[in-house]
Amino acid sequence: MKKSALISALSIGVMSISMAFAAPQDAVNQVRGNATEVLNILSKANGSNNATVRKQAENYAVPYFDFERMTALAVGNPWRTATPVQRKALTEQFKTLLIRTYSGTMLQYKNAKVNVLNNPQVNKGGQEVVVRAEIQQPGGQKVGMDFTTYQSGNKYRVYNVAVEGASLVTVYRNQFGETIRNKGIDGLIADLKAKNSK
């Protein structure tokens, strides 16, 4: 998956998800409404207030992602052998990486058209709802995205995003797996810290 597609997936995923209802169609309607809300927030950016607008959109959307679950999926099998301290550090660094990627790029997508489709896929006896969307950038190609969610209290939380069928966590799992093989879990934590400090 191209880096721009990953960034787009994260950006639109963050701006799209905040579901307060258990019914799949209600979830779709909520995704649609939240996509509109975040695009409205981003539309207020005028060059001099971009950092503030980015933070507002980020604060609105971030609580609806399960970063620990995303990190566990991205790390894969080594997550099981990681200590609680390592797991916490991995989650914090991966969350920072994702948020920074989002914060630094989402303004590029403020003029995107988001079409949330009315065909959610319900898996695992209703425990998982995949919400599908099509993202249309002005003058660009349409990109299909799937947001995999689960119910958490009174909302659904995202734990994976796929762009044209390519899973975000799978892409990171491939990258993280190589680092863990070469440097171990602590090496991955150090690499993520280095990226996040730039």
Secondary structure, 3 states (H helix, E strand, C coil): CCHHHHHHHHHHHHHHCCECCCCHHHHHHHHHHHHHHHHHHHCCCCCCCHHHHHHHHHHHHHHHECHHHHHHHHHCCHHHHCCHHHHHHHHHHHHHHHHHHHHHHHHHHCCCEEEECCCCEEEHHHCEEEEEEEEECCCCCEEEEEEEEEEECCEEEEEEEEECCEEHHHHHHHHHHHHHHHHHHHHHHHHHHHHHHC
